[in-house]
Amino acid sequence: MRKPTVAELGVDPDTLDWKRSGTGEGVIEVAFVGEWTLLRTSGDLISVFDEHEWACFLDGVKKGEFDHAAS
């Protein structure tokens, strides 16, 4: 299955219920649209993940694979 773009999902990003990782600039925001997970940083580029990709991303976060990017 090909991954859809945000436009192909037919949603307006401004109307989604974005969950924020914190406050201020550069925070990560996540929204769920059906089987798809959308990820953005402060309203910029939005990435679309399927369920498997999202599970792998979360696994990497839990294992500290992205800690160097936060420092």
C-alpha positions as a Markdown table, in Angstrom:
| # | Residue | x | y | z |
|---|---|---|---|---|
| 1 | Met | 0.0 | 0.0 | 0.0 |
| 2 | Arg | 1.3 | 3.4 | -0.9 |
| 3 | Lys | 1.4 | 6.0 | 1.9 |
| 4 | Pro | -0.9 | 8.9 | 1.3 |
| 5 | Thr | 0.0 | 12.6 | 1.6 |
| 6 | Val | -1.8 | 14.8 | 4.0 |
| 7 | Ala | -3.8 | 16.2 | 1.1 |
| 8 | Glu | -4.8 | 12.7 | -0.1 |
| 9 | Leu | -6.1 | 12.0 | 3.4 |
| 10 | Gly | -8.5 | 14.8 | 2.9 |
| 11 | Val | -8.0 | 16.4 | 6.3 |
| 12 | Asp | -7.2 | 20.0 | 7.2 |
| 13 | Pro | -4.2 | 19.9 | 9.5 |
| 14 | Asp | -5.5 | 23.0 | 11.3 |
| 15 | Thr | -8.6 | 21.2 | 12.5 |
| 16 | Leu | -6.8 | 18.1 | 13.9 |
| 17 | Asp | -6.3 | 17.4 | 17.6 |
| 18 | Trp | -2.5 | 17.7 | 17.8 |
| 19 | Lys | -0.8 | 16.3 | 20.9 |
| 20 | Arg | 2.3 | 18.3 | 21.8 |
| 21 | Ser | 5.5 | 17.1 | 23.4 |
| 22 | Gly | 5.9 | 20.4 | 25.3 |
| 23 | Thr | 5.7 | 24.1 | 24.9 |
| 24 | Gly | 7.7 | 26.6 | 22.9 |
| 25 | Glu | 9.3 | 26.3 | 19.5 |
| 26 | Gly | 10.5 | 23.1 | 18.0 |
| 27 | Val | 8.2 | 20.8 | 19.9 |
| 28 | Ile | 6.9 | 17.7 | 18.2 |
| 29 | Glu | 3.2 | 17.4 | 17.5 |
| 30 | Val | 1.3 | 14.2 | 16.7 |
| 31 | Ala | -2.2 | 13.7 | 15.3 |
| 32 | Phe | -4.0 | 10.4 | 14.5 |
| 33 | Val | -6.1 | 10.1 | 11.3 |
| 34 | Gly | -7.6 | 6.6 | 11.0 |
| 35 | Glu | -4.8 | 4.2 | 10.6 |
| 36 | Trp | -2.3 | 7.0 | 9.9 |
| 37 | Thr | -0.1 | 8.9 | 12.3 |
| 38 | Leu | 0.9 | 12.5 | 11.4 |
| 39 | Leu | 4.0 | 14.1 | 12.9 |
| 40 | Arg | 5.1 | 17.7 | 12.6 |
| 41 | Thr | 7.3 | 20.2 | 14.4 |
| 42 | Ser | 5.6 | 23.5 | 15.2 |
| 43 | Gly | 3.4 | 23.4 | 12.1 |
| 44 | Asp | 6.1 | 22.8 | 9.5 |
| 45 | Leu | 6.5 | 19.8 | 7.3 |
| 46 | Ile | 4.1 | 17.0 | 8.2 |
| 47 | Ser | 5.3 | 13.4 | 7.9 |
| 48 | Val | 2.8 | 10.5 | 7.5 |
| 49 | Phe | 3.5 | 7.1 | 9.2 |
| 50 | Asp | 1.7 | 3.8 | 8.9 |
| 51 | Glu | 1.1 | 1.7 | 12.0 |
| 52 | His | 4.3 | -0.3 | 11.5 |
| 53 | Glu | 6.5 | 2.7 | 10.9 |
| 54 | Trp | 5.0 | 4.5 | 14.0 |
| 55 | Ala | 5.6 | 1.5 | 16.2 |
| 56 | Cys | 9.3 | 1.3 | 15.0 |
| 57 | Phe | 9.7 | 5.1 | 15.6 |
| 58 | Leu | 8.3 | 4.7 | 19.2 |
| 59 | Asp | 10.6 | 1.7 | 19.8 |
| 60 | Gly | 13.6 | 3.8 | 18.7 |
| 61 | Val | 12.6 | 6.6 | 21.0 |
| 62 | Lys | 12.2 | 4.2 | 24.0 |
| 63 | Lys | 15.7 | 2.8 | 23.2 |
| 64 | Gly | 17.2 | 6.3 | 23.1 |
| 65 | Glu | 18.2 | 6.2 | 19.4 |
| 66 | Phe | 17.2 | 9.8 | 19.0 |
| 67 | Asp | 18.7 | 11.2 | 22.2 |
| 68 | His | 21.7 | 12.8 | 20.3 |
| 69 | Ala | 19.3 | 14.8 | 18.3 |
| 70 | Ala | 17.8 | 16.4 | 21.4 |
| 71 | Ser | 21.1 | 17.7 | 22.7 |
